[in-house]
Amino acid sequence: MPLYTNTELADIHFMYGKADGNAELARQLYREKYPQRRVPCNRVFSGVHQQLRDNGSFSINVRNRDRSIRTNNVEEVVIQQAIDDPSTSVRRIARRTNISKSTVFRILKDEG
């Protein structure tokens, strides 16, 4: 699901409720009410509702890891871990740095 602001997520959920759970109608209502915004696909409407219902918030639960935007600092930490011990695994670096394995893998792959 693309990243949306809390305001956008609240509006998406509101339109989904206004459309009585009909994602296609919710999408049309959203497009009419907010013509200046990007219009989410149908799955976003039901996904936002499901997320709110399951977790009580719009935030995504990720196995006790902080979701972070990939920054130069994060990349530097991962690269330094690999330089310090070239035989270490992606999984071990992920555990040490509290960064997902897929992000660690992508950073190492991008850096060669």
Secondary structure as the mmCIF struct_conf table of DSSP 4:
data_model
#
loop_
_struct_conf.conf_type_id
_struct_conf.id
_struct_conf.beg_label_comp_id
_struct_conf.beg_label_asym_id
_struct_conf.beg_label_seq_id
_struct_conf.end_label_comp_id
_struct_conf.end_label_asym_id
_struct_conf.end_label_seq_id
HELX_RH_AL_P HELX_RH_AL_P1 ASN A 6 LYS A 18
TURN_TY1_P TURN_TY1_P1 ALA A 19 GLY A 21
HELX_RH_AL_P HELX_RH_AL_P2 ALA A 23 LYS A 33
TURN_TY1_P TURN_TY1_P2 PRO A 35 GLN A 36
BEND BEND1 ARG A 37 ARG A 37
HELX_LH_PP_P HELX_LH_PP_P1 ARG A 38 CYS A 41
HELX_RH_AL_P HELX_RH_AL_P3 ASN A 42 ASN A 55
BEND BEND2 GLY A 56 SER A 59
HELX_LH_PP_P HELX_LH_PP_P2 ILE A 60 ASN A 61
TURN_TY1_P TURN_TY1_P3 ARG A 63 ASN A 64
HELX_RH_AL_P HELX_RH_AL_P4 ASN A 72 ASP A 84
TURN_TY1_P TURN_TY1_P4 PRO A 86 SER A 87
HELX_RH_AL_P HELX_RH_AL_P5 VAL A 90 THR A 97
TURN_TY1_P TURN_TY1_P5 ASN A 98 ASN A 98
HELX_RH_AL_P HELX_RH_AL_P6 LYS A 101 GLU A 111
#
